Amino acid sequence: MNWLEIKEVTEIEKIKELSVTQPVLIFKHSTRCSISSAALGRLERNWKEEDTSALKPYYLDLISYRPASLKVQDTFFVEHESPQVLIIKNGRCIYNASHMDINYKEIIDSIKQ
């Protein structure tokens, strides 16, 4: 899986704009949390490369880039959790899940609606 990393607050607006032409997945990861590592591993094991053309995956290390994490929360009106997946489409969050509720099939299904 080829993650695009979010490091700057300004990238959130670019993601919002990109989501008008292609849905975007944001994975908010806490590098200090074993549940977050398990959820990330499970998502990566299930990821199919052909889905990259339908869904652009972004990774946010929320420990290292806390301001960007806060910007995600404020921009998409989704309360912060970790780990957390958000699907952004047409500039808004259409799906989010956290912890062990992060489910690959649900993520893919959410962009087909």
Secondary structure as UniProt FT lines:
FT   STRAND          4..5
FT   HELIX           10..18
FT   TURN            19..21
FT   STRAND          24..29
FT   TURN            31..32
FT   HELIX           34..46
FT   HELIX           49..53
FT   STRAND          56..61
FT   TURN            62..65
FT   HELIX           66..76
FT   STRAND          84..89
FT   TURN            90..91
FT   STRAND          92..98
FT   HELIX           99..101
FT   HELIX           104..112
//
